[in-house]
Each structure stands twice: as C-alpha cells, then as structure tokens.
C-alpha cells in the first residue's frame, strides 16, 4: 500500500505569502497615486489643449491593469497563508486553494 507524505517548509511559504501581500500593498498604493495624477491631468486638460488628457488616458490604462494584479496578489497571499495554517492542523483539504483557479 502506497502512502503520500506532504511536507511544507512553513517559513518559506509564509515568506512567499508575505511577499505577495507586500506586492499587493505596493500595487494598491501605485493605483491610488495614479488616480490622483489622472484627476489632476484631467482637470488641466482644458488649458493644455488635450495633451494632458491623452496622458491621463494612458495612465488610466495602466491603473486598470494594476488593480486586478493587486487583487491576484492578495488572493495568492491569502491562499498560501491558509494552506500553511491548514497543513499545520493536519488538514489535507488545503490543496483546494490551488485547484480552484483564480477568482476574478
């Protein structure tokens, strides 16, 4: 009869989880800064004959890419932290976090 042993280095996985959390925090901060810059550029658009409006639209595209990436990093961080907690408790069902796919 074959047995399966699942081992996990808690510190390494916890550090990766914290790294994703940090990345999410940084991305969320960048998105907030971009939002402020976009609002400033849009308010200046009339005086600049539309040049700043083009830049604002460009920055908005970047911001719209950053928000889902931050959400994804937050999800990965939570999944990894939950998997460590489940593994410590002996719950092998923690693998479900990685089989569900990304929730959007």
N, C-alpha and C positions, 0 to 999 in steps of 0.2 A: 504494500500500500504506500503510495507516494504522499508526502506531506509538503506543504508550501510554507516557507518561512518568509515573512515580510519584515525587513529591517529598515529602520529610518534613523538617520542622524538628525536628532531634533534641533540641534543648534544650527546646522547648515540650512535646514528647511525653514526654520524660524527666521534666520537672517535673510533668506530669499524673500520670505513673506514681508519682512520689514522693508526690504529694498523696493518691492512693488508698491508698498504703502507710501514710501518716500517719493517714488516716481509719480504716483497719483497726486500727492500733495503739490509737488512742483508743477505738474501739468495743469492742475486746477488754478494755481496761482498765476501761471502764464496766461490762461484763458481769461482770468479776471482783469489782468493788466491789458490784454488785447482789447477787451470790451471797453475799457476806459479810453484807450487810444482810438478805437473805432468811433466812439461817440465824439471825441474831440475833433477828429478828422472830418466827420460828417457835418459838424457844426461849422467848420471852417470851409466847407466845400463851396459855398456861395462866393466867398471872397477870392478863392483860388481858381475860379472858372472850371471846377470839376476835377482838377488834378488830385486833390486830397480825397475826393470821393472814390477815385479809382484805387488809391492806396487803401482806403478804408474797406472797400470791397475785397481787395486782396487779403488783407489781414483777417477779415471775417471768414474767408475760406479756410485759412489756417486755424482759426479758433474752432471752426466747425469740425475739423479733423482732430483737434486736441481733446475735445470733450469726450468723444467715445473712447479714445485711447486711455484717458484718465479713468473712465468707468471700468474699462477692461483691467487696468492695473489694480484697481480697488477690488474687483472680483477675484483676480488671481491671489491677491494678498489674503483675502478672507478665506478662500478655498484652501490655501496652504496652511493657514493658521488652524482652521477647523480640522484638517487632515492630521496635523500633529496632535491636536487635542484628542481626537478620536483614537489615534494609534496608541497614545499613552493610556487610554482607558481600555484598550484591547478591542475596540470596535473596528472590525474589518470592513464595515459598510462605508467607511470614509472614502473608499475608492469611487463612490458615486459622484463625487465632486468633479472628477476628471473625465467621467464618461458622459456627463450631461451636455457638454459643449458650452459655448459662450452664450450667456443670456444678454440680449440687447434690448 
